[in-house]
Amino acid sequence: MEEKILCVLKNVLGLESATKALSQQNCDKWDSLRHLNLIVELESEFGVEFDPEEISGMKCFEDIERVLTQKL
């Protein structure tokens, strides 16, 4: 799961690489529009749907991994 998440983050945010330390606070490219694109791609990749509270709470790799672990 970790590699899939990192791949989605890298592709959606247009980064050369992504690490588990990635967050909205340390990535200028992670704006509100790309956040929505990220959510859509994660839902598609993992076959899940996020509720609004989960979407607003996913601000870093660890948040995304935690929410996906709960859903899968």
N, C-alpha and C positions, 0 to 999 in steps of 0.2 A: 504494500500500500504506500509506503514511504516514497518509493521511486516514482510511482504514478502521480502522487501529489506534487512532487518536485517537478516532474515533467510538465504537468498542467500549469503550475506557477510560472515556469520558465517560458512556456509558449505564450500564455495569455499576457504576461507582463513584458514580453519581448526582451528577455534577459539572455545573456550568453550562458549563464549557469545559475542554479538556485541551490540554497542550502537550508538546513533546518532552522537557521537563525533568521530567515527572512520574515519581515513583518511590514505592516503599513508604515510604521515609524521609521524604518531604515531603508525604505525603497520608494523613491520619488515617483516611480512609474505606477505605483499601486494607488491609483485615485479611485473615485467613486464609480466611474464608468467601467474601469477595468475590474473593479470588485464585482460588479454585476456580471460581467463577462466570465469572470473566474467561477462564480457560482453556477452559471449555466453549464460551463464546461465540466465542473466537478459533478454536477447532477447527471450529466450525460455519460461521463466516464465511469461512474460508480453505480448508476441506475438507482439513484435516490432522489428525494425531494426534501429541501430544507425549509423549515418554517422561518418566519421573519426574525424571531429572536436568535435563531441559530445563525442566520445570515449576518445580522448586525454584530454578532459576537465573534465572527471568524476574522481576526485581525492579524494572525500570524500562522506559520506552519503548524505549530503545536495545537492551536485552536481548531484548525481544519482537521488535523489527524484525530483529535479527541472526538469531535462531532461525528466524523465518519466512522470511527470505531464503535460509537454508540448505535449508529444506524445499521451497521452491517452485522 
